[in-house]
Amino acid sequence: MLRNNIGIKYLMFTLLIFANLVSANALKFLPKNYASILYVPDIPKAYDAFKATPIGQTLLSDSGIGLESLVTGIIEQQLLSMKYTKDDFDLFQKELMLAVDVDGKVTLALGPVKNPARMRKILEGFFEAETLKNVKFVDNYLLYSELPQVGGGKIPTNLASMLQGNLAVTYININDGKVQYEGYGHVKIENNGLVIYQKLDPKNTEAKNQVKQLQTTKPIDILSDKNVGGDFLMFVNRPIPDALRKSLIQPLQEKLNLQGANTSITGVMYMCADIGSTLAQMLNQEAQSQANVSISSYGVVFGTNLKMPGEVKKYVTISNERYGVITSENGNEMYILIKPDRMITYTVAPNKYKPGNRTFFTSIYDPKYIAGVFINFEPLINSLLGKKIKSSATIVTFIDGDSIITQGVVK
């Protein structure tokens, strides 16, 4: 009898979670042809959980770097100039839903907010009109989408049960008519760190063959490039099948401007940066000259038929190489070099670029990884606090059996 009661209670609890999930307004904006989902049902809860970890305290609290107070102060100052208060900025008080469709198009839902018209005016004070052209408010939710129409997507069957004990859930469903993949994941606090896990299983023979090919393909030797160094590294070290690349990699590459126009990219790329050194340089300079300091970064995207981006209006020759230059509104420049099989980018003049220390990368990089993101927070913390505290974020993807596993930890 006791066992039956426990079973009934568990069933009722599960049904309650599912009922709440079904009524979650953010998920009604799922596009029909979504390939991946990130859903955070309670943003403040997730934020507070991360803030309570050692790395959260170091980065966010006033006893550490104080990023929370810094960001809050900037926002409050801007709000005050617009005659608003912090209470009017309630964009991150409940849900977040991020979805990417089969073509790599992004949809983001945030909210709900109390006053959409007021929030729209506030956002206009922070962002340019071009940035806000894909933003609208529907049922009090901020909705950003690169699609002409959203909604109509079916909520994954097991998404409700995956919420138990987790701060966020993920889901991937890729089906381009030839290959099929599906899998769930989660984000939670474990051992005083933020843990990310995603399992992606091939669902047909073609997909299984792709996984085997990924596992046996020899990766490029990223660390043989002497320009790789610093405290940030993002990489994909072997060609990725189109279905996976479009849904999982292409959106990030586009946001980081790592694609050229009229290209056929393989998915292979890497980008590194030296954030801690740049910050230290800024702290040692006068305030009026800090605007001229940009993060020193270096990136490579492999492909064929690579063309110079249309935004390039200026060319310079450095060490007998012809670079296209894109200048941002704040005066920072990106230098672009086109080779037959790759596009190379710098955010400082190539002859002034110096790679940062690569010890962090070499200590954790493994050729079995298909893709990854490595961030070493130690130089950043040392620049701001003068303390050597080991802290990092690592996210890697690899093959385990027939499955593609992505796992990461921020600690």
VOGU-3710 file (C-alpha; in Angstrom, 3 decimals, decimal comma):
1> mlrnnigiky> 0,000/0,000/0,000  2,801/2,422/0,902  4,583/1,735/-2,396  1,342/2,369/-4,298  0,825/5,666/-2,440  4,331/6,779/-3,304  3,700/5,864/-6,931  0,438/7,834/-6,988  2,098/10,867/-5,398  4,944/10,709/-7,904
11> lmftllifan> 2,431/10,468/-10,761  0,457/13,430/-9,433  3,666/15,443/-9,048  4,694/14,619/-12,613  1,260/15,555/-13,940  1,423/18,840/-12,031  4,794/19,665/-13,572  3,474/18,774/-17,016  0,390/20,954/-16,503  2,599/23,892/-15,540
21> lvsanalkfl> 4,834/23,248/-18,525  1,943/23,133/-20,951  0,687/26,449/-19,589  4,149/28,028/-19,826  3,566/30,867/-22,243  7,152/31,071/-23,483  6,965/27,604/-25,037  3,990/28,543/-27,182  6,429/30,525/-29,314  8,241/27,376/-30,394
31> pknyasilyv> 8,545/27,452/-34,200  7,146/24,447/-36,058  10,459/23,284/-37,472  12,672/23,808/-34,425  15,841/21,746/-34,133  16,986/22,725/-30,639  15,530/24,276/-27,485  16,862/25,829/-24,302  14,143/26,473/-21,716  14,683/28,209/-18,359
41> pdipkaydaf> 11,400/28,242/-16,399  12,615/30,558/-13,621  15,440/32,961/-14,537  15,847/34,499/-11,029  16,073/31,019/-9,460  18,756/29,968/-11,951  20,677/33,209/-11,431  20,567/32,956/-7,629  21,728/29,327/-7,788  24,731/30,278/-9,915
51> katpigqtll> 25,492/33,317/-7,746  25,712/31,033/-4,692  28,542/28,976/-6,247  32,186/29,973/-5,629  32,650/31,216/-9,213  29,325/33,058/-9,024  30,399/34,827/-5,851  33,788/35,697/-7,342  32,373/37,140/-10,546  29,151/38,724/-9,316
61> sdsgiglesl> 29,347/39,734/-5,648  30,789/42,997/-4,299  33,362/40,981/-2,347  34,632/39,693/-5,682  34,735/41,385/-9,071  31,296/42,886/-8,533  29,889/42,406/-12,028  26,341/42,420/-10,692  26,719/45,899/-9,175  28,571/47,126/-12,247
71> vtgiieqqll> 25,910/45,994/-14,700  23,073/47,075/-12,396  24,658/50,522/-12,022  24,966/50,975/-15,789  21,364/49,911/-16,325  20,037/52,118/-13,510  21,965/55,126/-14,818  20,499/54,662/-18,283  17,014/54,134/-16,848  17,331/57,285/-14,730
81> smkytkddfd> 18,245/59,331/-17,798  15,020/58,052/-19,365  13,018/58,759/-16,165  12,501/55,076/-15,361  13,496/52,941/-12,358  14,947/49,445/-12,012  11,464/48,143/-11,199  10,381/49,146/-14,700  13,009/46,820/-16,177  11,372/43,448/-15,490
91> lfqkelmlav> 12,496/41,573/-18,595  14,327/38,785/-16,745  11,853/38,031/-13,980  10,371/34,770/-15,257  10,941/32,595/-18,350  13,464/32,247/-21,152  12,958/30,132/-24,251  15,585/29,943/-26,982  14,940/27,873/-30,099  16,909/27,337/-33,300
101> dvdgkvtlal> 15,140/25,996/-36,382  16,428/23,545/-38,998  18,010/26,389/-40,986  19,792/27,929/-38,007  17,270/30,740/-37,489  16,922/31,893/-33,879  13,797/32,588/-31,832  14,019/34,028/-28,301  11,149/34,598/-25,865  11,599/36,471/-22,563
111> gpvknparmr> 9,071/37,555/-19,980  6,355/38,191/-19,274  6,704/41,899/-18,521  4,116/44,128/-16,889  4,136/46,880/-19,502  5,299/45,936/-23,034  5,037/49,486/-24,396  7,212/50,824/-21,595  9,736/47,999/-22,026  9,949/48,728/-25,744
121> kilegffeae> 10,807/52,373/-24,988  13,441/51,275/-22,478  15,067/48,927/-25,012  15,171/51,735/-27,572  17,412/53,578/-25,132  19,870/50,674/-25,031  19,834/49,404/-28,619  19,751/50,806/-32,125  16,714/50,433/-34,374  18,542/47,914/-36,569
131> tlknvkfvdn> 19,050/45,640/-33,569  15,390/45,895/-32,565  13,903/45,302/-36,012  13,210/41,629/-35,191  11,835/42,392/-31,713  8,151/42,596/-30,865  5,983/41,984/-27,815  3,293/39,298/-27,916  1,131/38,538/-24,879  3,546/40,585/-22,729
141> yllyselpqv> 6,549/38,506/-23,872  9,523/39,960/-25,679  9,847/37,950/-28,853  12,961/38,107/-31,023  12,831/35,958/-34,120  14,605/35,683/-37,440  11,566/33,833/-38,791  8,540/35,463/-40,461  6,194/33,428/-38,262  6,626/31,647/-34,932
151> gggkiptnla> 4,519/29,343/-32,834  2,890/26,041/-33,642  5,770/23,864/-32,461  4,929/20,825/-30,342  6,448/20,649/-26,842  8,778/17,609/-26,571  7,234/14,688/-24,698  9,810/14,326/-21,921  10,622/18,000/-21,381  8,440/18,109/-18,259
161> smlqgnlavt> 10,156/15,219/-16,479  13,591/16,653/-17,377  12,794/19,791/-15,350  12,911/17,904/-12,049  16,026/18,961/-10,140  17,358/21,086/-12,994  17,563/24,833/-13,575  17,091/24,504/-17,333  16,384/21,838/-19,921  17,547/21,364/-23,488
171> yinindgkvq> 16,216/19,357/-26,385  17,539/18,643/-29,870  15,523/17,119/-32,708  17,170/17,158/-36,136  15,373/15,622/-39,108  16,211/16,875/-42,583  14,534/13,982/-44,375  17,748/11,967/-44,551  19,143/11,909/-41,033  17,439/11,928/-37,668
181> yegyghvkie> 18,869/12,838/-34,259  17,116/13,370/-30,940  18,182/13,958/-27,357  17,566/15,763/-24,068  19,876/17,650/-21,762  19,953/19,753/-18,614  21,660/22,533/-16,692  22,077/22,250/-12,925  24,308/23,052/-9,955  26,549/20,173/-8,920
191> nnglviyqkl> 29,681/20,092/-6,732  29,645/23,904/-6,429  29,738/24,324/-10,202  27,289/24,937/-13,026  27,006/21,690/-14,996  25,758/21,345/-18,577  24,908/18,006/-20,201  23,349/17,076/-23,537  23,038/13,653/-25,158  22,195/13,387/-28,852
201> dpknteaknq> 21,303/9,977/-30,267  21,171/9,015/-33,959  17,731/7,674/-34,848  18,363/6,095/-38,249  21,133/4,322/-40,159  22,278/7,432/-42,006  22,712/9,325/-38,748  24,609/6,424/-37,176  26,948/6,394/-40,174  27,565/10,121/-39,720
211> vkqlqttkpi> 28,465/9,606/-36,066  30,954/6,877/-37,005  32,465/9,125/-39,662  32,812/11,974/-37,175  34,547/9,669/-34,735  37,049/8,353/-37,289  37,784/11,630/-39,120  41,186/13,030/-38,228  40,867/16,474/-36,612  42,915/19,453/-37,696
221> dilsdknvgg> 45,789/20,271/-35,354  44,590/23,550/-33,863  47,490/23,866/-31,442  50,006/23,704/-34,304  48,892/27,248/-35,160  51,272/29,451/-33,174  48,743/32,290/-33,196  46,461/30,304/-30,880  46,705/31,496/-27,290  44,991/33,516/-24,572
231> dflmfvnrpi> 42,176/32,763/-22,167  39,329/32,047/-24,624  39,195/29,340/-27,292  36,250/28,146/-29,357  36,753/25,408/-31,935  35,256/22,832/-34,272  38,129/20,639/-35,427  36,578/18,463/-38,161  33,893/18,822/-40,854  30,378/18,667/-39,437
241> pdalrksliq> 27,442/17,134/-41,399  25,134/19,799/-42,829  22,131/18,959/-40,650  24,162/19,276/-37,443  26,117/22,306/-38,624  23,050/24,350/-39,584  21,279/23,787/-36,294  24,119/23,683/-33,778  27,082/25,634/-35,159  25,958/28,041/-37,862
251> plqeklnlqg> 23,956/30,390/-35,571  26,994/30,949/-33,330  29,321/31,478/-36,295  26,944/34,041/-37,772  26,635/35,961/-34,491  30,438/36,102/-34,201  30,795/37,187/-37,840  32,875/34,081/-38,602  31,365/33,485/-42,034  32,262/35,116/-45,292
261> antsitgvmy> 29,810/35,990/-48,038  29,079/33,465/-50,830  30,948/30,707/-49,042  30,834/26,960/-48,709  32,063/26,385/-45,157  33,017/23,000/-43,766  32,151/23,824/-40,161  35,822/23,648/-39,184  36,865/26,795/-37,335  38,617/28,150/-34,292
271> mcadigstla> 38,797/31,491/-32,534  40,895/32,609/-29,581  41,147/35,807/-27,547  43,208/37,301/-24,740  40,588/38,992/-22,571  42,525/39,224/-19,296  45,507/41,002/-20,878  43,217/43,476/-22,643  41,473/44,283/-19,365  44,812/44,768/-17,614
281> qmlnqeaqsq> 45,837/47,150/-20,399  42,625/49,121/-20,006  43,080/49,405/-16,238  46,573/50,829/-16,777  45,429/53,489/-19,251  43,732/56,829/-18,837  39,958/56,689/-19,153  39,919/58,828/-22,311  42,168/56,383/-24,189  40,384/53,202/-23,159
291> anvsissygv> 37,961/53,487/-26,073  40,837/52,668/-28,414  41,559/49,345/-26,713  39,903/46,280/-28,249  40,093/42,643/-27,225  42,937/40,946/-29,058  41,452/37,998/-30,950  42,315/35,718/-33,836  39,983/33,471/-35,819  40,086/30,986/-38,697
301> vfgtnlkmpg> 37,118/29,610/-40,686  37,741/26,880/-43,267  35,826/26,605/-46,523  35,879/27,041/-50,283  34,864/29,892/-52,580  35,484/32,306/-49,738  34,770/35,963/-50,514  35,536/39,174/-48,686  32,463/40,387/-46,732  30,518/43,194/-48,396
311> evkkyvtisn> 31,077/45,498/-45,405  34,756/45,808/-46,311  35,432/49,237/-47,825  39,104/49,574/-46,966  42,193/47,459/-47,726  45,695/47,497/-46,240  48,856/45,528/-47,021  50,720/44,068/-44,042  53,712/41,726/-44,454  52,888/41,340/-48,152
321> erygvitsen> 49,321/40,194/-47,394  46,213/42,167/-48,459  43,683/42,563/-45,644  40,157/43,876/-45,822  39,246/46,137/-42,905  35,857/46,579/-41,245  35,608/49,553/-38,883  32,888/49,554/-36,225  31,024/52,637/-35,006  33,295/52,925/-31,950
331> gnemyilikp> 36,398/52,847/-34,130  37,497/49,258/-33,491  38,769/47,409/-36,549  38,649/43,843/-37,850  41,285/42,699/-40,330  40,273/39,941/-42,761  42,546/37,807/-44,920  41,107/35,441/-47,555  43,062/32,290/-48,422  42,001/29,528/-50,865
341> drmitytvap> 40,799/27,295/-48,026  40,218/29,661/-45,103  39,261/33,119/-43,868  41,508/34,595/-41,155  40,395/37,449/-38,884  42,184/39,692/-36,378  40,745/42,399/-34,123  44,113/44,142/-33,927  46,561/44,862/-36,739  48,086/41,477/-37,704
351> nkykpgnrtf> 51,640/42,780/-37,274  50,758/43,884/-33,717  48,954/40,694/-32,712  50,617/38,655/-29,958  49,044/35,356/-28,864  48,491/34,986/-25,142  49,741/32,177/-22,939  48,413/28,837/-24,223  49,120/26,670/-21,152  45,428/26,553/-20,201
361> ftsiydpkyi> 44,429/25,310/-23,668  47,137/22,665/-23,942  46,334/21,300/-20,475  42,735/20,379/-21,335  42,564/20,014/-25,134  42,031/16,468/-26,420  41,852/15,545/-30,149  38,851/13,319/-29,374  36,783/16,460/-28,833  34,780/17,411/-31,902
371> agvfinfepl> 34,091/20,926/-30,653  34,599/22,952/-27,538  34,714/26,263/-25,704  37,460/26,922/-23,145  37,477/30,037/-20,954  40,116/30,662/-18,296  38,805/33,190/-15,762  42,028/33,274/-13,739  43,705/36,140/-15,707  40,489/38,179/-15,569
381> insllgkkik> 40,132/37,689/-11,819  43,812/38,443/-11,266  43,575/41,683/-13,265  40,586/42,902/-11,263  41,261/41,533/-7,781  44,996/40,873/-7,754  44,263/37,287/-6,643  45,199/34,039/-8,355  42,010/31,979/-8,201  41,645/28,931/-10,448
391> ssativtfid> 38,376/29,330/-12,288  37,218/28,271/-15,734  34,393/27,315/-18,045  34,801/24,325/-20,321  32,261/22,861/-22,731  33,251/19,956/-24,985  31,521/17,671/-27,478  32,684/14,112/-28,177  31,455/10,684/-29,318  30,544/8,053/-26,716
401> gdsiitqgvv> 29,360/4,825/-28,311  26,707/5,851/-30,830  25,878/9,095/-29,031  27,142/12,639/-29,364  27,733/13,997/-25,859  28,151/17,634/-24,898  29,160/18,344/-21,335  30,542/21,337/-19,556  31,201/22,894/-16,195  31,653/26,430/-14,942
411> k> 33,602/26,464/-11,675
//
